[in-house]
Amino acid sequence: MKNEAGDSVTIATLMTKRDVARLTQLSTRQIEVLVSRGDLPAPIRLGTQSPRWRRPEVLQFLGLDSAGGMMQ
């Protein structure tokens, strides 16, 4: 599957806004604010579905590696 930018995307690596909110322990509204300020990576759009975030980008935002541990 490819997104608007033509990047390959794996469904398993995509997160909903609610998933991102749970992981970051923020509200969905706070997620929207962070995205609008450019503090959180922008989501990708898959057709008419709601926005999705790439899990590795969210983990990087949180300072975590792909396994959920702290990045060095």
C-alpha positions as CSV (number, residue, x, y, z in Angstrom):
1,M,0.0,0.0,0.0
2,K,1.3,3.5,-0.7
3,N,0.3,6.8,0.8
4,E,-0.1,10.2,-0.9
5,A,3.7,10.7,-1.0
6,G,4.1,7.3,-2.6
7,D,5.8,5.7,0.4
8,S,5.1,2.1,1.2
9,V,3.0,1.7,4.3
10,T,2.3,-1.4,6.4
11,I,-1.0,-1.4,8.1
12,A,0.5,-2.9,11.3
13,T,2.7,0.2,11.7
14,L,-0.2,2.7,11.5
15,M,-1.9,4.2,14.5
16,T,-5.2,5.9,14.9
17,K,-5.5,9.3,16.7
18,R,-6.9,7.3,19.7
19,D,-3.9,5.0,19.6
20,V,-1.5,7.9,19.6
21,A,-3.4,9.6,22.5
22,R,-3.1,6.4,24.6
23,L,0.6,5.9,23.8
24,T,1.4,9.6,24.6
25,Q,-1.1,9.8,27.5
26,L,-2.6,12.9,25.9
27,S,-6.1,13.7,24.8
28,T,-7.1,13.4,21.1
29,R,-7.5,17.2,21.2
30,Q,-3.9,17.6,22.5
31,I,-2.8,15.4,19.6
32,E,-4.5,17.7,17.1
33,V,-2.9,20.8,18.7
34,L,0.6,19.2,18.6
35,V,0.1,18.3,14.9
36,S,-1.1,21.8,14.0
37,R,1.9,23.4,15.8
38,G,4.2,21.0,14.0
39,D,5.4,19.4,17.2
40,L,4.0,15.9,16.3
41,P,4.5,14.4,12.8
42,A,1.6,15.0,10.5
43,P,-0.6,11.9,9.9
44,I,-1.0,10.3,6.6
45,R,-4.4,10.0,4.9
46,L,-5.7,6.7,3.5
47,G,-8.6,7.5,1.2
48,T,-11.6,8.6,3.2
49,Q,-10.4,7.0,6.5
50,S,-9.4,9.0,9.5
51,P,-5.8,10.1,9.8
52,R,-3.1,7.5,10.7
53,W,0.3,8.0,12.2
54,R,3.4,5.9,11.5
55,R,4.3,4.1,14.8
56,P,8.1,4.6,14.3
57,E,7.5,8.4,14.0
58,V,5.4,8.6,17.1
59,L,8.0,6.6,19.1
60,Q,10.7,8.9,17.8
61,F,8.7,11.9,19.0
62,L,8.5,10.3,22.4
63,G,12.2,9.5,22.4
64,L,11.7,5.8,22.2
65,D,13.2,3.2,19.9
66,S,11.1,0.7,17.9
67,A,11.1,-1.7,20.9
68,G,9.7,1.0,23.2
69,G,13.0,1.6,25.1
70,M,14.7,5.0,25.5
71,M,16.8,6.1,22.6
72,Q,20.4,6.8,23.3
